[in-house]
Amino acid sequence: MVNYIWIGMTLIGLVFAAINGRMKEVNEAIFQSATEAVTLCIGLISILVFWLGIMRIAQESGLLDKFARVFRPLIKRLFPEVPENHPAMGYILSNIIANMFGLGNAATPLGIKAMEQLKELNGGKTSASRSMITFLALNTSGLTIIPTTVIAIRMNYHSASPTEIVGPTLMATTIATIAAILIDRYYYHKRARNGVK
């Protein structure tokens, strides 16, 4: 559906530009945007490679395992039906840690693997389990300590202080995460009171 919306918007814009004789501006905007997109992607790649390298060092040094041990009791309470040594738990922890460091691109495959494992625990059912819903809520709110991608974009556009976004991002994502957990728990308990599993 979204594809049709984008195609419709593009066609409407092109028709409107043609009627008003502004196709030259549209062509200039297309080529300028394409150039900026390539520049932005190259800038982001270098920052993401750096942070992925840091994550790899943290993994090899055992720092990620220490982070996982710190968060494991909290994650266990949020996902009580996931066995502690199940692969889903590892993927969930890795996804959350990657999101905390603003590495959404690295977190995505981990999130997909976590969902696959949670679906397997759910017996392959098409309806989402309690854990799948909780994980989606946590992943969407995305608690972020260091917004790596946003810092990279700000650096790319020559921001005077690219890291000043860290404080507001941490505050906003903390509030969003707390709200996501509270809303998730509210609807879970409401469904449980109504006898819906």
Backbone as JSON Lines, residues from 0, in Angstrom:
{"i":0,"aa":"M","n":[0.82,-1.2,0.0],"ca":[0.0,0.0,0.0],"c":[0.86,1.26,0.0]}
{"i":1,"aa":"V","n":[1.92,1.26,0.81],"ca":[2.8,2.42,0.89],"c":[3.44,2.71,-0.46]}
{"i":2,"aa":"N","n":[3.79,1.63,-1.2],"ca":[4.37,1.81,-2.54],"c":[3.43,2.59,-3.44]}
{"i":3,"aa":"Y","n":[2.14,2.24,-3.39],"ca":[1.15,2.94,-4.22],"c":[1.03,4.4,-3.82]}
{"i":4,"aa":"I","n":[1.11,4.67,-2.52],"ca":[1.03,6.06,-2.05],"c":[2.2,6.87,-2.59]}
{"i":5,"aa":"W","n":[3.43,6.29,-2.5],"ca":[4.62,7.0,-3.01],"c":[4.53,7.21,-4.52]}
{"i":6,"aa":"I","n":[4.1,6.19,-5.24],"ca":[3.96,6.33,-6.7],"c":[2.94,7.41,-7.02]}
{"i":7,"aa":"G","n":[1.8,7.4,-6.31],"ca":[0.77,8.41,-6.51],"c":[1.28,9.81,-6.24]}
{"i":8,"aa":"M","n":[2.0,9.98,-5.14],"ca":[2.55,11.31,-4.8],"c":[3.54,11.78,-5.86]}
{"i":9,"aa":"T","n":[4.38,10.86,-6.34],"ca":[5.36,11.21,-7.37],"c":[4.67,11.64,-8.66]}
{"i":10,"aa":"L","n":[3.67,10.86,-9.08],"ca":[2.95,11.2,-10.31],"c":[2.21,12.53,-10.19]}
{"i":11,"aa":"I","n":[1.57,12.76,-9.05],"ca":[0.86,14.03,-8.84],"c":[1.85,15.19,-8.9]}
{"i":12,"aa":"G","n":[3.02,15.03,-8.26],"ca":[4.04,16.07,-8.27],"c":[4.55,16.35,-9.68]}
{"i":13,"aa":"L","n":[4.8,15.29,-10.46],"ca":[5.28,15.48,-11.83],"c":[4.24,16.15,-12.72]}
{"i":14,"aa":"V","n":[3.0,15.72,-12.59],"ca":[1.91,16.33,-13.38],"c":[1.75,17.81,-12.99]}
{"i":15,"aa":"F","n":[1.78,18.1,-11.7],"ca":[1.65,19.48,-11.22],"c":[2.79,20.35,-11.75]}
{"i":16,"aa":"A","n":[4.04,19.8,-11.72],"ca":[5.2,20.54,-12.22],"c":[5.09,20.77,-13.73]}
{"i":17,"aa":"A","n":[4.61,19.77,-14.46],"ca":[4.46,19.92,-15.92],"c":[3.42,20.98,-16.26]}
{"i":18,"aa":"I","n":[2.31,20.96,-15.53],"ca":[1.24,21.94,-15.79],"c":[1.73,23.36,-15.51]}
{"i":19,"aa":"N","n":[2.52,23.53,-14.46],"ca":[2.98,24.86,-14.06],"c":[4.33,25.24,-14.69]}
{"i":20,"aa":"G","n":[4.85,24.41,-15.58],"ca":[6.11,24.71,-16.26],"c":[7.32,24.73,-15.35]}
{"i":21,"aa":"R","n":[7.35,23.82,-14.37],"ca":[8.45,23.79,-13.4],"c":[9.26,22.5,-13.47]}
{"i":22,"aa":"M","n":[9.26,21.86,-14.63],"ca":[9.98,20.59,-14.76],"c":[11.49,20.77,-14.6]}
{"i":23,"aa":"K","n":[12.01,21.97,-14.98],"ca":[13.44,22.23,-14.81],"c":[13.83,22.16,-13.34]}
{"i":24,"aa":"E","n":[13.03,22.77,-12.47],"ca":[13.31,22.74,-11.03],"c":[13.2,21.32,-10.47]}
{"i":25,"aa":"V","n":[12.24,20.55,-10.99],"ca":[12.08,19.16,-10.55],"c":[13.32,18.35,-10.92]}
{"i":26,"aa":"N","n":[13.8,18.5,-12.16],"ca":[15.0,17.78,-12.6],"c":[16.22,18.17,-11.76]}
{"i":27,"aa":"E","n":[16.37,19.47,-11.5],"ca":[17.5,19.93,-10.68],"c":[17.41,19.33,-9.27]}
{"i":28,"aa":"A","n":[16.21,19.32,-8.7],"ca":[16.02,18.78,-7.35],"c":[16.33,17.28,-7.31]}
{"i":29,"aa":"I","n":[15.92,16.55,-8.37],"ca":[16.19,15.1,-8.42],"c":[17.69,14.83,-8.42]}
{"i":30,"aa":"F","n":[18.43,15.56,-9.28],"ca":[19.87,15.31,-9.37],"c":[20.61,15.79,-8.13]}
{"i":31,"aa":"Q","n":[20.18,16.91,-7.56],"ca":[20.82,17.4,-6.34],"c":[20.57,16.44,-5.18]}
{"i":32,"aa":"S","n":[19.34,15.93,-5.07],"ca":[19.02,14.98,-4.0],"c":[19.79,13.68,-4.17]}
{"i":33,"aa":"A","n":[19.94,13.22,-5.41],"ca":[20.7,11.99,-5.66],"c":[22.15,12.16,-5.22]}
{"i":34,"aa":"T","n":[22.73,13.32,-5.55],"ca":[24.11,13.59,-5.15],"c":[24.24,13.63,-3.64]}
{"i":35,"aa":"E","n":[23.32,14.33,-2.96],"ca":[23.35,14.42,-1.5],"c":[23.16,13.05,-0.86]}
{"i":36,"aa":"A","n":[22.29,12.21,-1.45],"ca":[22.05,10.88,-0.89],"c":[23.31,10.03,-0.92]}
{"i":37,"aa":"V","n":[24.05,10.09,-2.04],"ca":[25.3,9.31,-2.16],"c":[26.32,9.82,-1.15]}
{"i":38,"aa":"T","n":[26.46,11.15,-1.04],"ca":[27.4,11.74,-0.08],"c":[27.05,11.34,1.34]}
{"i":39,"aa":"L","n":[25.76,11.42,1.67],"ca":[25.3,11.06,3.0],"c":[25.57,9.59,3.31]}
{"i":40,"aa":"C","n":[25.28,8.72,2.34],"ca":[25.5,7.27,2.54],"c":[26.97,6.96,2.78]}
{"i":41,"aa":"I","n":[27.85,7.59,2.02],"ca":[29.28,7.34,2.19],"c":[29.73,7.81,3.57]}
{"i":42,"aa":"G","n":[29.23,8.99,3.98],"ca":[29.55,9.49,5.32],"c":[29.05,8.57,6.41]}
{"i":43,"aa":"L","n":[27.83,8.05,6.25],"ca":[27.26,7.14,7.24],"c":[28.0,5.82,7.3]}
{"i":44,"aa":"I","n":[28.43,5.33,6.14],"ca":[29.13,4.05,6.1],"c":[30.38,4.11,6.97]}
{"i":45,"aa":"S","n":[31.14,5.21,6.86],"ca":[32.39,5.3,7.64],"c":[32.11,5.29,9.13]}
{"i":46,"aa":"I","n":[31.08,6.04,9.56],"ca":[30.74,6.08,10.99],"c":[30.23,4.72,11.46]}
{"i":47,"aa":"L","n":[29.35,4.1,10.67],"ca":[28.79,2.81,11.05],"c":[29.86,1.73,11.11]}
{"i":48,"aa":"V","n":[30.8,1.76,10.16],"ca":[31.9,0.78,10.17],"c":[32.72,0.96,11.44]}
{"i":49,"aa":"F","n":[32.97,2.22,11.81],"ca":[33.73,2.49,13.04],"c":[33.01,1.9,14.25]}
{"i":50,"aa":"W","n":[31.7,2.19,14.4],"ca":[30.97,1.73,15.58],"c":[30.75,0.22,15.56]}
{"i":51,"aa":"L","n":[30.58,-0.34,14.38],"ca":[30.47,-1.8,14.3],"c":[31.79,-2.45,14.71]}
{"i":52,"aa":"G","n":[32.9,-1.8,14.35],"ca":[34.21,-2.28,14.78],"c":[34.35,-2.21,16.29]}
{"i":53,"aa":"I","n":[33.88,-1.11,16.88],"ca":[33.91,-0.97,18.34],"c":[33.06,-2.07,18.98]}
{"i":54,"aa":"M","n":[31.87,-2.32,18.39],"ca":[31.0,-3.39,18.91],"c":[31.7,-4.74,18.83]}
{"i":55,"aa":"R","n":[32.43,-4.97,17.74],"ca":[33.14,-6.24,17.57],"c":[34.24,-6.38,18.63]}
{"i":56,"aa":"I","n":[34.95,-5.28,18.87],"ca":[35.99,-5.3,19.91],"c":[35.35,-5.58,21.27]}
{"i":57,"aa":"A","n":[34.21,-4.91,21.53],"ca":[33.5,-5.12,22.8],"c":[33.06,-6.57,22.93]}
{"i":58,"aa":"Q","n":[32.63,-7.16,21.81],"ca":[32.2,-8.57,21.83],"c":[33.38,-9.49,22.11]}
{"i":59,"aa":"E","n":[34.5,-9.25,21.41],"ca":[35.68,-10.11,21.56],"c":[36.29,-9.97,22.96]}
{"i":60,"aa":"S","n":[36.21,-8.76,23.53],"ca":[36.81,-8.53,24.85],"c":[35.92,-9.02,26.0]}
{"i":61,"aa":"G","n":[34.69,-9.37,25.69],"ca":[33.77,-9.84,26.71],"c":[32.92,-8.74,27.33]}
{"i":62,"aa":"L","n":[33.1,-7.49,26.84],"ca":[32.33,-6.37,27.38],"c":[30.83,-6.53,27.1]}
{"i":63,"aa":"L","n":[30.5,-7.04,25.91],"ca":[29.08,-7.25,25.58],"c":[28.46,-8.3,26.5]}
{"i":64,"aa":"D","n":[29.25,-9.33,26.84],"ca":[28.75,-10.35,27.77],"c":[28.47,-9.75,29.14]}
{"i":65,"aa":"K","n":[29.34,-8.8,29.56],"ca":[29.12,-8.13,30.85],"c":[27.84,-7.28,30.8]}
{"i":66,"aa":"F","n":[27.67,-6.56,29.67],"ca":[26.44,-5.79,29.49],"c":[25.23,-6.72,29.55]}
{"i":67,"aa":"A","n":[25.33,-7.85,28.86],"ca":[24.23,-8.82,28.82],"c":[23.91,-9.34,30.21]}
{"i":68,"aa":"R","n":[24.96,-9.59,31.03],"ca":[24.73,-10.06,32.4],"c":[24.02,-9.01,33.24]}
{"i":69,"aa":"V","n":[24.38,-7.73,33.01],"ca":[23.74,-6.63,33.75],"c":[22.26,-6.55,33.4]}
{"i":70,"aa":"F","n":[21.94,-6.68,32.11],"ca":[20.56,-6.52,31.66],"c":[19.73,-7.8,31.73]}
{"i":71,"aa":"R","n":[20.4,-8.96,31.88],"ca":[19.69,-10.24,31.86],"c":[18.56,-10.34,32.89]}
{"i":72,"aa":"P","n":[18.76,-9.92,34.16],"ca":[17.65,-10.02,35.13],"c":[16.42,-9.2,34.7]}
{"i":73,"aa":"L","n":[16.66,-8.0,34.17],"ca":[15.56,-7.15,33.71],"c":[14.87,-7.78,32.51]}
{"i":74,"aa":"I","n":[15.64,-8.26,31.55],"ca":[15.09,-8.88,30.34],"c":[14.32,-10.14,30.7]}
{"i":75,"aa":"K","n":[14.82,-10.89,31.68],"ca":[14.13,-12.12,32.11],"c":[12.76,-11.79,32.68]}
{"i":76,"aa":"R","n":[12.67,-10.65,33.42],"ca":[11.37,-10.23,33.97],"c":[10.42,-9.78,32.86]}
{"i":77,"aa":"L","n":[10.97,-9.17,31.82],"ca":[10.13,-8.69,30.71],"c":[9.68,-9.84,29.82]}
{"i":78,"aa":"F","n":[10.48,-10.91,29.77],"ca":[10.18,-12.06,28.91],"c":[10.18,-13.34,29.75]}
{"i":79,"aa":"P","n":[9.22,-13.48,30.68],"ca":[9.26,-14.62,31.61],"c":[9.06,-15.99,30.94]}
{"i":80,"aa":"E","n":[8.4,-16.02,29.78],"ca":[8.18,-17.34,29.15],"c":[9.31,-17.76,28.22]}
{"i":81,"aa":"V","n":[10.37,-16.94,28.1],"ca":[11.52,-17.33,27.28],"c":[12.56,-17.98,28.21]}
{"i":82,"aa":"P","n":[12.92,-19.24,27.96],"ca":[13.93,-19.9,28.8],"c":[15.25,-19.12,28.79]}
{"i":83,"aa":"E","n":[15.92,-19.1,29.93],"ca":[17.11,-18.25,30.09],"c":[18.21,-18.56,29.08]}
{"i":84,"aa":"N","n":[18.4,-19.83,28.75],"ca":[19.49,-20.2,27.83],"c":[19.02,-20.38,26.38]}
{"i":85,"aa":"H","n":[17.8,-19.97,26.09],"ca":[17.27,-20.08,24.73],"c":[17.95,-19.06,23.83]}
{"i":86,"aa":"P","n":[18.21,-19.4,22.54],"ca":[18.86,-18.44,21.62],"c":[18.11,-17.11,21.51]}
{"i":87,"aa":"A","n":[16.78,-17.13,21.68],"ca":[15.99,-15.9,21.59],"c":[16.48,-14.86,22.59]}
{"i":88,"aa":"M","n":[16.84,-15.32,23.8],"ca":[17.3,-14.4,24.84],"c":[18.58,-13.7,24.42]}
{"i":89,"aa":"G","n":[19.49,-14.44,23.81],"ca":[20.75,-13.84,23.32],"c":[20.5,-12.81,22.24]}
{"i":90,"aa":"Y","n":[19.62,-13.16,21.29],"ca":[19.31,-12.22,20.21],"c":[18.61,-10.96,20.75]}
{"i":91,"aa":"I","n":[17.71,-11.14,21.7],"ca":[17.01,-9.99,22.3],"c":[18.01,-9.06,22.97]}
{"i":92,"aa":"L","n":[18.9,-9.63,23.79],"ca":[19.91,-8.83,24.48],"c":[20.83,-8.13,23.49]}
{"i":93,"aa":"S","n":[21.29,-8.83,22.46],"ca":[22.18,-8.23,21.46],"c":[21.48,-7.11,20.72]}
{"i":94,"aa":"N","n":[20.2,-7.31,20.38],"ca":[19.43,-6.29,19.68],"c":[19.3,-5.03,20.53]}
{"i":95,"aa":"I","n":[18.97,-5.2,21.79],"ca":[18.78,-4.05,22.69],"c":[20.09,-3.29,22.86]}
{"i":96,"aa":"I","n":[21.2,-4.02,23.02],"ca":[22.51,-3.37,23.2],"c":[22.91,-2.61,21.93]}
{"i":97,"aa":"A","n":[22.69,-3.22,20.75],"ca":[23.0,-2.53,19.49],"c":[22.15,-1.27,19.34]}
{"i":98,"aa":"N","n":[20.87,-1.35,19.71],"ca":[20.01,-0.16,19.65],"c":[20.48,0.91,20.63]}
{"i":99,"aa":"M","n":[20.97,0.49,21.8],"ca":[21.44,1.46,22.79],"c":[22.61,2.28,22.26]}
{"i":100,"aa":"F","n":[23.39,1.7,21.37],"ca":[24.52,2.42,20.79],"c":[24.17,3.02,19.42]}
{"i":101,"aa":"G","n":[22.88,3.09,19.13],"ca":[22.43,3.75,17.91],"c":[22.77,3.02,16.63]}
{"i":102,"aa":"L","n":[23.01,1.72,16.74],"ca":[23.39,0.92,15.57],"c":[22.18,0.17,15.03]}
{"i":103,"aa":"G","n":[21.18,0.92,14.58],"ca":[19.95,0.32,14.08],"c":[20.19,-0.68,12.97]}
{"i":104,"aa":"N","n":[21.17,-0.37,12.09],"ca":[21.46,-1.3,10.98],"c":[21.99,-2.63,11.48]}
{"i":105,"aa":"A","n":[22.78,-2.59,12.55],"ca":[23.3,-3.83,13.13],"c":[22.23,-4.53,13.95]}
{"i":106,"aa":"A","n":[21.32,-3.73,14.55],"ca":[20.28,-4.3,15.41],"c":[19.19,-5.01,14.6]}
{"i":107,"aa":"T","n":[18.95,-4.57,13.37],"ca":[17.85,-5.13,12.58],"c":[17.97,-6.64,12.37]}
{"i":108,"aa":"P","n":[19.12,-7.16,11.87],"ca":[19.18,-8.62,11.7],"c":[19.05,-9.38,13.01]}
{"i":109,"aa":"L","n":[19.57,-8.79,14.1],"ca":[19.44,-9.43,15.41],"c":[17.97,-9.47,15.84]}
{"i":110,"aa":"G","n":[17.25,-8.38,15.55],"ca":[15.82,-8.33,15.87],"c":[15.02,-9.34,15.08]}
{"i":111,"aa":"I","n":[15.38,-9.5,13.81],"ca":[14.68,-10.49,12.96],"c":[14.92,-11.9,13.5]}
{"i":112,"aa":"K","n":[16.18,-12.18,13.87],"ca":[16.5,-13.51,14.41],"c":[15.77,-13.73,15.74]}
{"i":113,"aa":"A","n":[15.69,-12.69,16.56],"ca":[14.97,-12.81,17.84],"c":[13.51,-13.14,17.59]}
{"i":114,"aa":"M","n":[12.89,-12.46,16.63],"ca":[11.48,-12.71,16.31],"c":[11.28,-14.12,15.78]}
{"i":115,"aa":"E","n":[12.21,-14.59,14.96],"ca":[12.12,-15.97,14.44],"c":[12.16,-16.98,15.59]}
{"i":116,"aa":"Q","n":[13.06,-16.74,16.54],"ca":[13.17,-17.65,17.69],"c":[11.92,-17.57,18.58]}
{"i":117,"aa":"L","n":[11.39,-16.35,18.75],"ca":[10.17,-16.19,19.56],"c":[8.98,-16.85,18.87]}
{"i":118,"aa":"K","n":[8.95,-16.78,17.54],"ca":[7.86,-17.44,16.8],"c":[7.97,-18.96,16.97]}
{"i":119,"aa":"E","n":[9.2,-19.46,16.96],"ca":[9.42,-20.9,17.17],"c":[8.94,-21.31,18.56]}
{"i":120,"aa":"L","n":[9.24,-20.47,19.58],"ca":[8.76,-20.74,20.94],"c":[7.24,-20.69,21.02]}
{"i":121,"aa":"N","n":[6.64,-19.91,20.14],"ca":[5.18,-19.75,20.1],"c":[4.52,-20.88,19.31]}
{"i":122,"aa":"G","n":[5.28,-21.87,18.93],"ca":[4.74,-23.0,18.18],"c":[4.47,-22.69,16.72]}
{"i":123,"aa":"G","n":[5.1,-21.62,16.2],"ca":[4.91,-21.25,14.8],"c":[3.56,-20.64,14.49]}
{"i":124,"aa":"K","n":[2.81,-20.25,15.53],"ca":[1.48,-19.66,15.31],"c":[1.59,-18.33,14.57]}
{"i":125,"aa":"T","n":[0.53,-17.97,13.86],"ca":[0.53,-16.71,13.12],"c":[0.2,-15.53,14.03]}
{"i":126,"aa":"S","n":[-0.42,-15.78,15.17],"ca":[-0.7,-14.68,16.11],"c":[0.51,-14.46,17.01]}
{"i":127,"aa":"A","n":[0.75,-13.21,17.37],"ca":[1.93,-12.87,18.17],"c":[1.77,-13.3,19.62]}
{"i":128,"aa":"S","n":[2.86,-13.78,20.19],"ca":[2.87,-14.17,21.61],"c":[3.12,-12.93,22.47]}
{"i":129,"aa":"R","n":[2.98,-13.12,23.77],"ca":[3.24,-12.01,24.71],"c":[4.67,-11.5,24.52]}
{"i":130,"aa":"S","n":[5.63,-12.4,24.4],"ca":[7.04,-12.0,24.24],"c":[7.28,-11.26,22.95]}
{"i":131,"aa":"M","n":[6.62,-11.69,21.87],"ca":[6.79,-11.01,20.59],"c":[6.27,-9.58,20.66]}
{"i":132,"aa":"I","n":[5.14,-9.39,21.33],"ca":[4.57,-8.05,21.47],"c":[5.48,-7.16,22.32]}
{"i":133,"aa":"T","n":[5.97,-7.72,23.43],"ca":[6.87,-6.96,24.31],"c":[8.14,-6.58,23.56]}
{"i":134,"aa":"F","n":[8.71,-7.53,22.81],"ca":[9.94,-7.25,22.07],"c":[9.71,-6.16,21.02]}
{"i":135,"aa":"L","n":[8.58,-6.22,20.33],"ca":[8.26,-5.2,19.34],"c":[8.14,-3.82,19.99]}
{"i":136,"aa":"A","n":[7.48,-3.77,21.16],"ca":[7.33,-2.5,21.88],"c":[8.69,-1.95,22.28]}
{"i":137,"aa":"L","n":[9.56,-2.81,22.82],"ca":[10.91,-2.37,23.23],"c":[11.74,-1.92,22.03]}
{"i":138,"aa":"N","n":[11.65,-2.68,20.96],"ca":[12.43,-2.38,19.77],"c":[11.98,-1.08,19.12]}
{"i":139,"aa":"T","n":[10.68,-0.83,19.15],"ca":[10.15,0.39,18.55],"c":[10.54,1.62,19.36]}
{"i":140,"aa":"S","n":[10.48,1.51,20.69],"ca":[10.84,2.65,21.54],"c":[12.35,2.91,21.49]}
{"i":141,"aa":"G","n":[13.13,1.85,21.39],"ca":[14.57,1.93,21.13],"c":[15.38,2.81,22.06]}
{"i":142,"aa":"L","n":[15.55,2.4,23.31],"ca":[16.41,3.13,24.25],"c":[17.79,3.32,23.62]}
{"i":143,"aa":"T","n":[18.23,4.59,23.52],"ca":[19.5,4.9,22.85],"c":[20.37,5.76,23.75]}
{"i":144,"aa":"I","n":[21.58,5.28,24.02],"ca":[22.55,6.04,24.8],"c":[23.37,6.94,23.87]}
{"i":145,"aa":"I","n":[23.86,6.36,22.79],"ca":[24.66,7.12,21.81],"c":[23.98,7.01,20.45]}
{"i":146,"aa":"P","n":[23.32,8.08,19.97],"ca":[22.64,8.02,18.66],"c":[23.64,8.15,17.51]}
{"i":147,"aa":"T","n":[24.36,7.08,17.26],"ca":[25.46,7.08,16.3],"c":[25.06,7.6,14.92]}
{"i":148,"aa":"T","n":[23.96,7.1,14.38],"ca":[23.54,7.49,13.03],"c":[23.2,8.97,12.97]}
{"i":149,"aa":"V","n":[22.49,9.48,13.98],"ca":[22.12,10.9,14.0],"c":[23.37,11.78,14.12]}
{"i":150,"aa":"I","n":[24.31,11.36,14.96],"ca":[25.57,12.11,15.08],"c":[26.29,12.14,13.75]}
{"i":151,"aa":"A","n":[26.31,11.0,13.05],"ca":[26.97,10.93,11.74],"c":[26.31,11.88,10.74]}
{"i":152,"aa":"I","n":[24.98,11.92,10.73],"ca":[24.27,12.83,9.81],"c":[24.59,14.27,10.16]}
{"i":153,"aa":"R","n":[24.59,14.6,11.45],"ca":[24.89,15.98,11.88],"c":[26.33,16.36,11.51]}
{"i":154,"aa":"M","n":[27.25,15.42,11.64],"ca":[28.64,15.69,11.25],"c":[28.74,15.9,9.74]}
{"i":155,"aa":"N","n":[27.99,15.1,9.0],"ca":[28.0,15.2,7.54],"c":[27.51,16.56,7.06]}
{"i":156,"aa":"Y","n":[26.58,17.15,7.8],"ca":[26.04,18.46,7.43],"c":[26.71,19.59,8.22]}
{"i":157,"aa":"H","n":[27.9,19.31,8.75],"ca":[28.78,20.29,9.4],"c":[28.11,21.0,10.57]}
{"i":158,"aa":"S","n":[27.47,20.21,11.43],"ca":[26.88,20.77,12.64],"c":[27.99,21.31,13.55]}
{"i":159,"aa":"A","n":[27.72,22.46,14.21],"ca":[28.71,23.05,15.1],"c":[28.97,22.14,16.3]}
{"i":160,"aa":"S","n":[27.94,21.42,16.74],"ca":[28.08,20.5,17.88],"c":[27.25,19.24,17.62]}
{"i":161,"aa":"P","n":[27.8,18.3,16.84],"ca":[27.02,17.13,16.44],"c":[26.59,16.23,17.59]}
{"i":162,"aa":"T","n":[27.31,16.26,18.71],"ca":[26.99,15.36,19.82],"c":[26.02,15.96,20.84]}
{"i":163,"aa":"E","n":[25.57,17.19,20.62],"ca":[24.64,17.78,21.6],"c":[23.28,17.1,21.58]}
{"i":164,"aa":"I","n":[23.06,16.23,20.62],"ca":[21.79,15.47,20.53],"c":[21.75,14.31,21.53]}
{"i":165,"aa":"V","n":[22.89,13.96,22.13],"ca":[22.97,12.79,23.01],"c":[22.01,12.91,24.19]}
{"i":166,"aa":"G","n":[22.04,14.03,24.91],"ca":[21.18,14.22,26.09],"c":[19.69,14.13,25.77]}
{"i":167,"aa":"P","n":[19.22,14.95,24.79],"ca":[17.8,14.88,24.44],"c":[17.37,13.5,23.92]}
{"i":168,"aa":"T","n":[18.26,12.84,23.16],"ca":[17.93,11.5,22.65],"c":[17.79,10.51,23.79]}
{"i":169,"aa":"L","n":[18.72,10.54,24.73],"ca":[18.66,9.64,25.88],"c":[17.38,9.86,26.68]}
{"i":170,"aa":"M","n":[17.04,11.14,26.91],"ca":[15.83,11.45,27.68],"c":[14.57,10.99,26.93]}
{"i":171,"aa":"A","n":[14.49,11.31,25.65],"ca":[13.31,10.96,24.85],"c":[13.14,9.44,24.74]}
{"i":172,"aa":"T","n":[14.24,8.73,24.47],"ca":[14.12,7.27,24.3],"c":[13.89,6.56,25.63]}
{"i":173,"aa":"T","n":[14.39,7.13,26.73],"ca":[14.12,6.55,28.05],"c":[12.63,6.66,28.37]}
{"i":174,"aa":"I","n":[12.07,7.84,28.14],"ca":[10.63,8.04,28.37],"c":[9.81,7.13,27.47]}
{"i":175,"aa":"A","n":[10.22,7.04,26.19],"ca":[9.5,6.18,25.24],"c":[9.56,4.71,25.65]}
{"i":176,"aa":"T","n":[10.71,4.26,26.14],"ca":[10.87,2.87,26.56],"c":[10.02,2.56,27.79]}
{"i":177,"aa":"I","n":[10.05,3.47,28.77],"ca":[9.22,3.28,29.97],"c":[7.75,3.24,29.59]}
{"i":178,"aa":"A","n":[7.34,4.17,28.7],"ca":[5.94,4.2,28.25],"c":[5.58,2.91,27.52]}
{"i":179,"aa":"A","n":[6.48,2.42,26.67],"ca":[6.22,1.18,25.91],"c":[6.03,0.0,26.85]}
{"i":180,"aa":"I","n":[6.88,-0.1,27.88],"ca":[6.77,-1.21,28.84],"c":[5.46,-1.11,29.62]}
{"i":181,"aa":"L","n":[5.12,0.11,30.09],"ca":[3.89,0.3,30.86],"c":[2.64,-0.01,30.03]}
{"i":182,"aa":"I","n":[2.62,0.45,28.79],"ca":[1.47,0.2,27.92],"c":[1.37,-1.29,27.6]}
{"i":183,"aa":"D","n":[2.53,-1.92,27.32],"ca":[2.55,-3.35,27.04],"c":[2.0,-4.14,28.22]}
{"i":184,"aa":"R","n":[2.45,-3.8,29.42],"ca":[1.99,-4.51,30.62],"c":[0.51,-4.24,30.9]}
{"i":185,"aa":"Y","n":[0.08,-3.01,30.68],"ca":[-1.33,-2.67,30.9],"c":[-2.23,-3.54,30.03]}
{"i":186,"aa":"Y","n":[-1.91,-3.61,28.72],"ca":[-2.77,-4.4,27.82],"c":[-2.63,-5.89,28.06]}
{"i":187,"aa":"Y","n":[-1.44,-6.33,28.49],"ca":[-1.29,-7.75,28.82],"c":[-2.2,-8.13,29.99]}
{"i":188,"aa":"H","n":[-2.15,-7.33,31.06],"ca":[-2.97,-7.63,32.25],"c":[-4.46,-7.46,31.96]}
{"i":189,"aa":"K","n":[-4.79,-6.5,31.09],"ca":[-6.2,-6.32,30.71],"c":[-6.71,-7.54,29.96]}
{"i":190,"aa":"R","n":[-5.9,-8.05,29.03],"ca":[-6.28,-9.26,28.29],"c":[-6.37,-10.46,29.22]}
{"i":191,"aa":"A","n":[-5.42,-10.54,30.18],"ca":[-5.42,-11.67,31.12],"c":[-6.67,-11.65,32.0]}
{"i":192,"aa":"R","n":[-7.09,-10.44,32.43],"ca":[-8.31,-10.33,33.25],"c":[-9.55,-10.74,32.46]}
{"i":193,"aa":"N","n":[-9.51,-10.48,31.15],"ca":[-10.65,-10.86,30.3],"c":[-10.57,-12.3,29.82]}
{"i":194,"aa":"G","n":[-9.55,-13.02,30.27],"ca":[-9.42,-14.44,29.92],"c":[-8.89,-14.68,28.53]}
{"i":195,"aa":"V","n":[-8.24,-13.63,27.9],"ca":[-7.67,-13.79,26.55],"c":[-6.2,-14.07,26.71]}
{"i":196,"aa":"K","n":[-5.72,-15.13,26.05],"ca":[-4.3,-15.5,26.15],"c":[-3.51,-14.77,25.09]}
